[in-house]
C-alpha cells in the first residue's frame, strides 16, 4: 500500500504561479471550493459557471495574478476536453443507439424472461450493470425505471427489492468504470492506464455491486415498503418499433469496447514489448478512441439497421445523442480547468508538505478528499475532477496498478452519501414516489455502501498488487 512520499515527488512538483505560503493556499482551496458549493447549492448556478468562478476565486485567494489564473484554467479546460471529450461523445452515441433501437429493452426482456422469485434482484443488477456500461447514469435511470416499476407491479415484489439492485448497478458503473466521464477525467488527470483501470475497476465493481445491490435490498425493502407508483410508468422506447436487435448481438456490441481495451491491457502486461507485432495491433485497436469508435460503427449496423433504421434515422439518432451532453462536456472541461488551477497555484505540493509525517495511505487520502467534495457539491463528477486535481502529484512515481487504484479510490469517494444537493437524489425520489426520509434510508445509504465497500476492496487490492 503506497503512502505519501514527499521526497520521491518533490522533483516532479509543478512551479507554482504564486509564492503564497501553505496557510494561505489552504485557505484559498477552502474558499474556492466554498464558492463552488455556494453557487451550486444556494444560488442554483450551473456547475460549469460555478467551477469557472470558483477557479478564478481560488487564484485570487491564493494571490496569483489574474492573467496566470485564466491561463491555468483555460489550459486545463482545453486539455481535459481534448483528452476525454471525444470519448464522452462516442459513449453518448452508443448509448443512444442502444436505447432507440430497442437493444436495451431486448437485454432487459431476455434476462427477465429467465429470472423469477429470488433470482429477480440478481437479474436486475445484471441488467443495470450491462446497460450501464455505455450509458450516463441519468439516461440509465430513465431507461430502467419503467422496467423496475413493471417488474415490481406484475411480480408483486417490493419496489426496493427490485429498484435498489438496478440503481446499484448503474451507480457503480458510473463511478468506477470508464467510459463514464468521471473515471475518464481521473484517468486523464492522473496519467493512469485506461485498460488496467478498467480491469481493476471490474474486480472492485463486482463485489461492491453485489453487496450494495441484491444483499442490501433485503434490508431496504424492510425499511421502506412501498408499492410501485402507477403514474410513473412511462412508455418504453421500443414500443413503436416493428423489430429490434437480438440479445446476443446487442450484448456483444455493448461489450466490444470493453473487450478491446481489456485485450490491450492484457497484452501490455503479458508481452511488454513495444516492438512486438501483436502489441502494436492491440495498442491501436485497444485505445479508448478506436475501441469506442469501432463499437459505434458496429452498433449502427447491429443495433440501428437491425431495428430497421434508415440512413436518415441513424443520422438523426447520432445528432440527438450529442445535444444533451453539451452540459456534461462543459462541466467536465471546467472541472479540468479547476484541477489545473489547483495544481498551478501549488496545492499539490502543499498537500505533500502537510502530510509528510502522516501515515495515511495515498489511496485513503484521495478517497477522503473526494468524499468531502461530494458531500459539499452533490456532484460525483465534480468530486472526481476536483479530487483528481488535488491528488495528482501523488500519482508521480506510482506504478501502473497503483495509479489505477488511485483513480478507483477517487471514484469510490465521489459516490459517498448522495443527499438533497444531488440531482440524482431527487430523480430517484420522484420516480419511486418516496419521501425525503425514505430516499435517504434507501438511495443515500446504498450510495454510502458502494463508496465504503469500494474503497475497502481498493485497499485490499493494493496489498497484493
C-alpha positions as CSV (number, residue, x, y, z in Angstrom):
1,X,0.0,0.0,0.0
2,X,1.5,3.3,-1.1
3,X,1.8,6.1,1.5
4,X,2.6,9.7,0.8
5,X,6.3,10.3,0.0
6,X,7.3,13.9,-0.4
7,X,11.0,13.1,-1.1
8,X,10.0,10.9,-4.1
9,X,7.7,13.5,-5.6
10,X,9.5,16.8,-4.9
11,X,11.5,16.7,-8.1
12,X,8.4,16.5,-10.2
13,X,6.5,19.3,-8.5
14,X,4.9,22.0,-10.7
15,X,6.4,25.5,-10.4
16,X,3.5,27.4,-8.7
17,X,2.1,30.7,-10.2
18,X,2.1,32.2,-6.7
19,X,4.5,32.5,-3.9
20,X,1.8,32.1,-1.2
21,X,2.6,30.0,1.8
22,X,0.8,26.8,2.8
23,X,-1.6,28.5,5.2
24,X,-2.7,30.9,2.5
25,X,-3.0,28.2,-0.1
26,X,-5.1,26.1,2.4
27,X,-7.5,29.0,2.9
28,X,-7.6,29.6,-0.8
29,X,-8.6,26.0,-1.5
30,X,-11.3,26.1,1.1
31,X,-12.5,29.4,-0.2
32,X,-12.5,28.2,-3.8
33,X,-14.5,25.1,-3.0
34,X,-16.8,27.1,-0.8
35,X,-17.6,29.5,-3.7
36,X,-18.4,26.5,-5.9
37,X,-20.6,24.9,-3.3
38,X,-22.4,28.1,-2.5
39,X,-23.1,28.9,-6.2
40,X,-24.3,25.4,-6.9
41,X,-26.4,24.8,-3.8
42,X,-27.6,28.3,-2.7
43,X,-27.8,30.2,-6.0
44,X,-28.6,27.1,-8.2
45,X,-25.9,28.2,-10.7
46,X,-24.9,25.8,-13.4
47,X,-21.9,23.7,-12.4
48,X,-19.9,25.0,-15.4
49,X,-20.3,28.6,-14.3
50,X,-19.7,27.7,-10.7
51,X,-16.5,25.9,-11.5
52,X,-15.3,28.7,-13.7
53,X,-15.9,31.4,-11.0
54,X,-14.6,29.1,-8.3
55,X,-11.3,28.7,-10.2
56,X,-10.9,32.5,-10.5
57,X,-11.7,32.8,-6.8
58,X,-9.1,30.2,-5.9
59,X,-6.4,32.0,-7.9
60,X,-7.4,35.4,-6.3
61,X,-7.4,34.0,-2.7
62,X,-4.0,32.3,-3.4
63,X,-2.6,35.7,-4.6
64,X,-1.9,34.5,-8.1
65,X,-2.1,37.1,-11.0
66,X,-5.4,37.1,-12.7
67,X,-3.9,36.5,-16.2
68,X,-2.0,33.5,-14.9
69,X,-5.1,32.1,-13.3
70,X,-7.0,32.5,-16.5
71,X,-4.2,30.8,-18.4
72,X,-4.2,27.9,-16.0
73,X,-8.0,27.5,-16.2
74,X,-8.2,27.6,-20.0
75,X,-5.2,25.3,-20.4
76,X,-6.8,22.8,-18.0
77,X,-10.2,23.1,-19.7
78,X,-8.7,22.6,-23.2
79,X,-6.5,19.6,-22.1
80,X,-9.4,17.9,-20.4
81,X,-11.8,18.3,-23.3
82,X,-9.1,17.2,-25.7
83,X,-8.4,14.1,-23.6
84,X,-12.0,12.9,-22.9
85,X,-14.4,15.0,-24.9
86,X,-14.5,12.7,-28.0
87,X,-14.8,9.6,-25.7
88,X,-17.8,11.1,-23.9
89,X,-19.4,11.9,-27.3
90,X,-18.8,8.4,-28.6
91,X,-20.2,6.9,-25.4
92,X,-23.3,9.1,-25.8
93,X,-23.8,7.9,-29.4
94,X,-23.5,4.3,-28.4
95,X,-25.9,4.7,-25.5
96,X,-28.5,6.5,-27.8
97,X,-28.3,3.7,-30.4
98,X,-28.7,1.1,-27.6
99,X,-31.8,2.9,-26.3
100,X,-33.6,3.9,-29.5
101,X,-33.0,0.6,-31.3
102,X,-34.7,-1.3,-28.6
103,X,-31.4,-3.1,-27.8
104,X,-31.6,-2.1,-24.1
105,X,-35.2,-3.4,-24.0
106,X,-34.1,-6.7,-25.6
107,X,-31.5,-7.2,-22.9
108,X,-34.0,-6.5,-20.2
109,X,-36.7,-8.7,-21.6
110,X,-34.4,-11.6,-22.3
111,X,-32.9,-11.7,-18.8
112,X,-36.3,-11.1,-17.1
113,X,-37.8,-14.0,-19.0
114,X,-35.3,-16.3,-17.4
115,X,-35.5,-14.9,-13.9
116,X,-38.1,-15.2,-11.2
117,X,-38.6,-15.2,-7.5
118,X,-35.4,-14.9,-5.5
119,X,-33.2,-14.5,-8.6
120,X,-35.0,-11.3,-9.7
121,X,-32.9,-8.9,-7.8
122,X,-29.8,-10.5,-9.2
123,X,-31.3,-10.3,-12.7
124,X,-31.9,-6.6,-12.1
125,X,-28.4,-5.8,-11.1
126,X,-27.1,-7.8,-14.1
127,X,-29.3,-5.8,-16.4
128,X,-28.3,-2.5,-14.9
129,X,-24.6,-3.3,-15.0
130,X,-24.6,-4.3,-18.6
131,X,-26.8,-1.4,-19.8
132,X,-24.9,1.0,-17.5
133,X,-21.6,0.4,-19.3
134,X,-22.2,2.8,-22.2
135,X,-25.0,5.0,-20.7
136,X,-24.8,8.1,-18.5
137,X,-26.4,7.5,-15.1
138,X,-29.4,9.7,-15.7
139,X,-30.1,8.0,-19.0
140,X,-29.8,4.6,-17.4
141,X,-32.3,5.5,-14.7
142,X,-34.8,6.8,-17.3
143,X,-34.3,3.6,-19.3
144,X,-34.6,1.2,-16.4
145,X,-37.3,2.8,-14.2
146,X,-40.2,1.6,-16.4
147,X,-38.8,-2.0,-16.1
148,X,-38.3,-1.7,-12.4
149,X,-41.8,-0.5,-11.9
150,X,-43.4,-3.0,-14.2
151,X,-41.5,-6.0,-12.6
152,X,-42.4,-4.8,-9.1
153,X,-46.0,-4.4,-10.0
154,X,-46.6,-7.6,-12.1
155,X,-44.5,-9.8,-9.8
156,X,-45.8,-8.3,-6.6
157,X,-42.3,-7.6,-5.5
158,X,-41.2,-4.9,-3.0
159,X,-40.2,-1.9,-5.1
160,X,-36.9,-1.5,-3.1
161,X,-36.1,-5.2,-3.6
162,X,-36.1,-4.6,-7.4
163,X,-35.1,-1.0,-7.5
164,X,-32.0,-0.9,-5.3
165,X,-30.1,-3.6,-7.3
166,X,-30.8,-1.7,-10.5
167,X,-29.7,1.6,-9.0
168,X,-26.6,0.0,-7.5
169,X,-25.6,-1.5,-10.9
170,X,-25.9,1.9,-12.6
171,X,-24.2,3.8,-9.8
172,X,-21.2,1.5,-9.6
173,X,-20.7,1.7,-13.4
174,X,-21.0,5.5,-13.2
175,X,-18.4,6.0,-10.5
176,X,-15.8,3.3,-11.2
177,X,-15.9,2.1,-14.8
178,X,-14.8,4.1,-17.9
179,X,-16.0,5.3,-20.4
180,X,-18.1,7.3,-17.9
181,X,-17.0,10.9,-17.6
182,X,-15.7,10.9,-14.0
183,X,-13.4,7.9,-14.3
184,X,-12.2,9.1,-17.7
185,X,-11.3,12.5,-16.4
186,X,-9.5,11.0,-13.4
187,X,-7.6,8.6,-15.7
188,X,-6.5,11.6,-17.8
189,X,-5.6,13.8,-14.9
190,X,-3.5,11.1,-13.1
191,X,-2.0,9.6,-16.3
192,X,-3.4,6.2,-15.5
193,X,-3.6,3.3,-17.9
194,X,-7.2,3.0,-19.1
195,X,-7.2,-0.7,-19.7
196,X,-5.6,-1.5,-16.3
197,X,-8.1,0.8,-14.6
198,X,-11.0,-0.9,-16.4
199,X,-9.8,-4.3,-15.4
200,X,-9.2,-3.4,-11.8
201,X,-12.5,-1.4,-11.8
202,X,-14.4,-4.5,-12.8
203,X,-12.7,-6.5,-10.0
204,X,-13.8,-3.9,-7.5
205,X,-17.2,-3.4,-9.0
206,X,-18.4,-7.0,-8.9
207,X,-18.3,-7.5,-5.1
208,X,-19.3,-3.9,-4.5
209,X,-22.5,-4.1,-6.6
210,X,-23.4,-7.4,-5.0
211,X,-23.2,-6.1,-1.5
212,X,-24.9,-2.7,-2.2
213,X,-27.5,-4.2,-4.6
214,X,-29.1,-7.6,-4.0
215,X,-27.8,-8.0,-0.4
216,X,-28.6,-4.5,0.8
217,X,-32.0,-4.5,-1.0
218,X,-33.3,-7.1,1.6
219,X,-32.9,-4.5,4.3
220,X,-34.0,-1.6,2.2
221,X,-37.3,-3.4,1.4
222,X,-37.9,-3.8,5.2
223,X,-37.2,-0.2,6.0
224,X,-39.2,1.2,3.1
225,X,-42.1,-1.0,1.9
226,X,-43.9,0.9,-0.8
227,X,-45.7,-0.1,-4.0
228,X,-44.7,1.0,-7.5
229,X,-46.4,4.3,-8.2
230,X,-48.9,3.8,-11.0
231,X,-48.4,7.3,-12.5
232,X,-44.7,6.9,-13.0
233,X,-44.8,4.0,-15.5
234,X,-43.9,5.7,-18.9
235,X,-43.8,4.1,-22.3
236,X,-40.8,2.1,-23.3
237,X,-38.5,3.3,-26.1
238,X,-39.0,0.3,-28.3
239,X,-42.8,0.1,-28.2
240,X,-43.2,1.8,-31.6
241,X,-40.6,-0.4,-33.3
242,X,-41.6,-3.3,-35.6
243,X,-38.4,-5.2,-34.8
244,X,-35.3,-4.8,-32.6
245,X,-31.8,-6.3,-32.5
246,X,-31.2,-9.8,-30.9
247,X,-30.0,-10.3,-27.4
248,X,-26.6,-11.8,-28.3
249,X,-25.8,-9.2,-30.9
250,X,-26.8,-6.3,-28.5
251,X,-24.6,-7.6,-25.7
252,X,-21.7,-8.2,-28.0
253,X,-21.9,-4.7,-29.3
254,X,-22.1,-3.1,-25.8
255,X,-19.1,-5.2,-24.6
256,X,-17.0,-4.7,-27.7
257,X,-15.1,-1.6,-26.5
258,X,-14.6,-3.2,-23.1
259,X,-13.1,-6.4,-24.6
260,X,-10.8,-4.4,-26.9
261,X,-9.5,-2.2,-24.0
262,X,-9.0,-5.2,-21.8
263,X,-7.2,-7.1,-24.5
264,X,-4.8,-4.2,-24.9
265,X,-4.2,-4.2,-21.1
266,X,-3.6,-7.9,-21.0
267,X,-1.2,-7.9,-24.0
268,X,0.7,-5.0,-22.4
269,X,1.2,-7.0,-19.2
270,X,2.0,-10.4,-20.8
271,X,4.0,-9.3,-23.8
272,X,5.5,-6.0,-22.6
273,X,7.5,-5.4,-25.8
274,X,6.7,-2.2,-27.8
275,X,8.3,-3.8,-31.0
276,X,6.0,-6.9,-30.8
277,X,3.5,-7.0,-33.7
278,X,0.6,-8.2,-31.5
279,X,1.2,-5.4,-29.0
280,X,1.4,-2.8,-31.8
281,X,-2.0,-4.0,-33.1
282,X,-3.7,-4.1,-29.7
283,X,-2.2,-0.7,-28.8
284,X,-4.2,0.7,-31.7
285,X,-7.5,-1.2,-31.5
286,X,-7.5,-1.1,-27.7
287,X,-7.0,2.6,-27.4
288,X,-10.2,4.2,-26.0
289,X,-10.9,6.3,-29.1
290,X,-10.6,3.4,-31.6
291,X,-12.4,0.9,-29.3
292,X,-15.4,3.2,-28.8
293,X,-15.4,4.4,-32.4
294,X,-15.5,0.7,-33.5
295,X,-18.4,0.0,-31.2
296,X,-20.3,3.0,-32.6
297,X,-19.7,2.0,-36.2
298,X,-20.6,-1.7,-35.5
299,X,-23.6,-0.5,-33.5
300,X,-25.0,1.4,-36.4
301,X,-25.4,-2.0,-38.2
302,X,-26.0,-4.4,-35.3
303,X,-28.4,-2.1,-33.5
304,X,-29.6,0.6,-35.8
305,X,-30.1,-1.3,-39.1
306,X,-31.3,-4.3,-37.2
307,X,-34.1,-2.2,-35.8
308,X,-35.0,-1.1,-39.4
309,X,-33.4,2.4,-39.1
310,X,-32.9,4.2,-42.4
311,X,-29.7,6.2,-43.0
312,X,-31.6,9.4,-42.1
313,X,-32.9,7.8,-38.9
314,X,-29.3,6.8,-37.9
315,X,-28.1,10.3,-38.7
316,X,-30.8,11.8,-36.6
317,X,-30.1,9.4,-33.7
318,X,-26.5,10.4,-33.7
319,X,-27.3,14.1,-33.8
320,X,-29.8,13.8,-30.9
321,X,-27.3,11.9,-28.8
322,X,-24.8,14.8,-28.9
323,X,-27.0,17.7,-27.8
324,X,-27.7,16.5,-24.2
325,X,-24.0,16.0,-23.5
326,X,-23.1,19.6,-24.2
327,X,-23.6,20.4,-20.5
328,X,-21.6,17.4,-19.4
329,X,-18.7,18.4,-21.6
330,X,-18.7,21.9,-20.3
331,X,-18.8,20.8,-16.7
332,X,-16.0,18.2,-17.3
333,X,-14.0,20.9,-19.1
334,X,-14.5,23.5,-16.3
335,X,-13.6,20.8,-13.8
336,X,-10.4,20.2,-15.6
337,X,-9.7,24.0,-15.5
338,X,-10.3,24.0,-11.8
339,X,-8.0,21.0,-11.4
340,X,-5.2,22.7,-13.3
341,X,-5.6,25.9,-11.3
342,X,-5.3,23.8,-8.1
343,X,-2.1,22.3,-9.4
344,X,-0.6,25.5,-10.8
345,X,-1.1,27.5,-7.5
346,X,0.9,24.8,-5.7
347,X,-1.9,23.0,-3.9
348,X,-0.5,19.6,-4.7
349,X,2.8,20.4,-3.2
350,X,1.0,21.9,-0.2
351,X,-0.8,18.6,0.4
352,X,2.5,16.8,0.2
353,X,4.1,19.2,2.7
354,X,1.3,19.0,5.1
355,X,1.2,15.2,5.1
356,X,4.9,14.3,5.0
357,X,4.6,12.9,8.5
358,X,1.2,11.3,8.1
359,X,0.8,7.6,8.0
360,X,-2.4,7.8,6.0
361,X,-2.2,5.9,2.6
362,X,-2.5,7.9,-0.5
363,X,-5.5,5.9,-1.6
364,X,-7.4,6.7,1.6
365,X,-6.5,10.4,1.4
366,X,-7.8,10.5,-2.2
367,X,-11.0,8.8,-1.1
368,X,-11.5,11.2,1.8
369,X,-10.9,14.3,-0.4
370,X,-13.5,13.0,-2.9
371,X,-16.0,12.3,-0.1
372,X,-15.7,15.8,1.2
373,X,-16.2,17.4,-2.2
374,X,-19.1,15.0,-2.9
375,X,-20.9,15.9,0.3
376,X,-20.4,19.6,-0.4
377,X,-21.3,19.8,-4.0
378,X,-23.6,16.8,-4.5
379,X,-21.9,16.0,-7.9
380,X,-20.0,12.8,-8.3
381,X,-18.3,14.2,-11.5
382,X,-17.3,17.5,-9.8
383,X,-16.0,15.5,-6.8
384,X,-13.9,13.2,-9.1
385,X,-12.5,16.0,-11.1
386,X,-11.6,18.2,-8.1
387,X,-10.1,15.4,-6.1
388,X,-8.1,14.2,-9.1
389,X,-6.6,17.7,-9.3
390,X,-5.8,17.8,-5.6
391,X,-4.0,14.4,-5.5
392,X,-2.4,14.5,-9.0
393,X,1.1,14.9,-7.6
394,X,0.7,11.6,-5.7
395,X,0.5,9.7,-9.0
396,X,4.0,10.8,-9.9
397,X,6.3,7.8,-9.3
398,X,3.4,5.4,-8.8
399,X,3.3,2.1,-10.8
400,X,0.6,1.4,-13.3
401,X,-1.6,-0.6,-11.0
402,X,-1.1,1.9,-8.1
403,X,-2.2,4.8,-10.3
404,X,-5.3,2.8,-11.5
405,X,-6.2,2.1,-7.9
406,X,-5.9,5.9,-7.1
407,X,-8.4,6.6,-9.8
408,X,-10.8,4.0,-8.3
409,X,-10.3,5.4,-4.8
410,X,-11.4,8.8,-6.1
411,X,-14.3,7.2,-7.9
412,X,-15.5,5.4,-4.8
413,X,-15.3,8.5,-2.7
414,X,-17.3,10.5,-5.3
415,X,-20.3,8.3,-4.7
416,X,-20.5,8.8,-0.9
417,X,-23.9,9.6,0.7
418,X,-26.0,11.3,-2.0
419,X,-28.3,13.8,-0.4
420,X,-30.5,16.8,-1.1
421,X,-27.9,18.7,-3.1
422,X,-27.6,15.9,-5.7
423,X,-29.8,15.8,-8.7
424,X,-29.8,12.0,-8.7
425,X,-31.3,12.1,-5.2
426,X,-34.4,13.9,-6.5
427,X,-34.6,11.8,-9.6
428,X,-34.8,8.6,-7.6
429,X,-37.2,10.2,-5.0
430,X,-39.7,11.3,-7.7
431,X,-39.5,8.2,-9.8
432,X,-40.1,5.9,-6.9
433,X,-42.6,8.1,-5.2
434,X,-40.7,8.3,-1.9
435,X,-40.4,10.9,0.8
436,X,-37.1,12.6,1.5
437,X,-36.6,10.4,4.6
438,X,-37.4,7.2,2.7
439,X,-34.9,8.2,-0.1
440,X,-32.2,8.8,2.5
441,X,-32.8,5.4,4.1
442,X,-32.6,3.6,0.8
443,X,-30.8,5.5,-2.0
444,X,-28.4,7.5,0.2
445,X,-27.5,4.5,2.3
446,X,-26.9,2.4,-0.8
447,X,-24.6,5.1,-2.2
448,X,-22.6,5.2,1.0
449,X,-22.3,1.4,1.0
450,X,-20.9,1.5,-2.6
451,X,-18.4,4.1,-1.5
452,X,-17.2,2.4,1.6
453,X,-17.1,-1.1,0.1
454,X,-15.4,0.2,-3.0
455,X,-12.5,1.8,-1.0
456,X,-12.2,-1.3,1.1
457,X,-11.7,-3.5,-2.0
458,X,-9.4,-0.9,-3.5
459,X,-7.2,-1.0,-0.4
460,X,-7.3,-4.8,-0.3
461,X,-6.1,-4.9,-4.0
462,X,-3.3,-2.5,-3.1
463,X,-1.9,-5.1,-0.7
464,X,-1.4,-7.7,-3.4
465,X,-0.5,-5.6,-6.5
